[in-house]
Amino acid sequence: MSRSSPFRSPATTAAPSNLTIEQLFAHFQTNMTKLATRLDEIHELVTGHSKEHLTVAEVAEMTGRSAYTVRRWISDGRLKASRIVDTGERGRLLIHREELHRLIGAGRGANL
């Protein structure tokens, strides 16, 4: 049984050149609806496999800030993180995804 890839572009058709503006707009709307449906399917696939904890670098990239800023938020108590020992000299900081959502809700995320 073959399963189609969710990352294939939706089937679109070229609009004939002899259509009126209204017909072209309707054609455009149909293709946009197909695209939006595929994007929703991809979003469901991606969010279903999301990590529960993120690294400082990942949070920095997702919020549009530097890793230094994220570490400062942690030391200032604005962002909660867990230090995982046995992963280097000082350990590794991990931020729970819920903390990221709380941070973005507070207006500190630039790229989301």
PyMOL commands that set and color helices and strands:
alter all, ss='L'
color gray80, all
select helices_A, chain A and resi 21-47+56-63+67-75+97-105
alter helices_A, ss='H'
color red, helices_A
select strands_A, chain A and resi 53-55+82-84+92-96
alter strands_A, ss='S'
color yellow, strands_A
deselect
rebuild
show_as cartoon
